[in-house]
Amino acid sequence: VQLVESGGGLVQDGESLRLSCAASTQSFSTLAMGWFRQRSEKALGFVAATDRSGSSALYETSVEGRFTISRDNAKNVVYLQMDNLKPEDTGVYFCAAARTKWPGDLQILSANYNYWGQGTQVTVSS
């Protein structure tokens, strides 16, 4: 499974971006998906996750209400809509895919993800 992120860039405080992650697999609908980020000098951190169908989602506290994860299983794509961006959201964003036991499972631990993209840079200026 190959994952390719796109949509990163430089925006100002309060603006929006939508990240996309395209998966090269015919079994995309069997994978739970997640987004992580690595901010400067910090460890990789959980941002958002969704289950195989996209019917359930979890968010890291600081992004809840501002970010929305969604997926289109017909297009093999997962999105991260990021609104009201703040300078502290700056970092490299990675999408990841996890093989899960149950359809409704979500994963928030990076160690439980099996496949990773190369990352896309998001920079929010103040």
ABEGO torsion letter per residue (X at the ends): XBBBBBGBEBBBBGBBBBBBBBBBBAAAAABBBBBBBBBBGBBBBBABBBBAAGABBBBBAAABGABBBBBBAAAGBBBBBBBGBBAAABEBBBBBBBBBABAABBBABAAABABBBAEBBBBBBX
